[in-house]
Amino acid sequence: MSNLLVLGGSGRTGVHVLEHAVRRGHRVRALVRNPDTVQAPAGVELIQGTPADIDDIRRAAEGTQGVISALANARASDNPWAKPVSPPTFMTDAARNTLTVMREQGIPRIVLTSTQGAGDDWTRLNPLVKAFINLSNIKAGFADHTGLDQVVRASSGIDWTLARAVALTDKPLSGPVRAAEAGTEKPGARINRADLAQFLVQTIEDDTWIRRAPLVWNTRG
C-alpha cells in the first residue's frame, strides 16, 4: 500500500483517479482549490491549495511516495472555440513545481496525463487535425501539453510516465485499454476518462512505462 498525491482530483478524470486509487488500497491525498465542492471517496485526504503554488505542493506531498497528475488546461466549455480559462502555461508550471518538490522530498514516481499530438507526436497528426487545432482555442492546451512534455523529459532522477490520451469521453468504464509507443500501432479514436484513470493508477503501481510516453486508447466503444 502506498501514499499517493493526486493533482487535478476535482476534474473529470481526476475524480475517477481518486475512486480507483482508493479501491486499489492506496492512501490518497488530493490537492484541490475548494475541498468543500469535491465529492471524494471516503478516506481521501483533501488539501486546500493549487499546484501553481509550490509551497502548497510541498505541504500536500509530504510523506507520499508517488504523484498522479490529472491536470488539464481548461476552457469555458468543450466547444473548440470556447475561451481558455486556465493560465497559458498552467500544466507546464505545475509540472515544474511538482518535479522540484519531488526532488526535494525524495519522491521517485510520477504519472501525468498528456495528449496525442504532444511533443514529438505532433508530426504524426493528420494535417487536417493540425489545421483544426491551430485555428481553434484547442491550440492553447496543446501548447501547454508540449511545454509539460519538455519539462518532464528534462527532469533527472524521476521515474516519469506521460500517458498520451486520445480523444477523451465521459462514457462509463468499459475497457479494455491499449497502450503503445507512438508510431508503433494505429491507436483507437477515443478513451473514456474512467478507463484512463485506471490506466494511470495501474501505471504508477508498476514499471512498464517508466520514462516513456505511450498513447492510450479504448480498444472498443
PyMOL commands that set and color helices and strands:
alter all, ss='L'
color gray80, all
select helices_A, chain A and resi 14-23+35-37+54-61+90-105+119-124+127-135+138-153+193-205
alter helices_A, ss='H'
color red, helices_A
select strands_A, chain A and resi 3-7+27-32+45-48+66-69+109-115+159-165+167-169+177-181+190-192+214-218
alter strands_A, ss='S'
color yellow, strands_A
deselect
rebuild
show_as cartoon
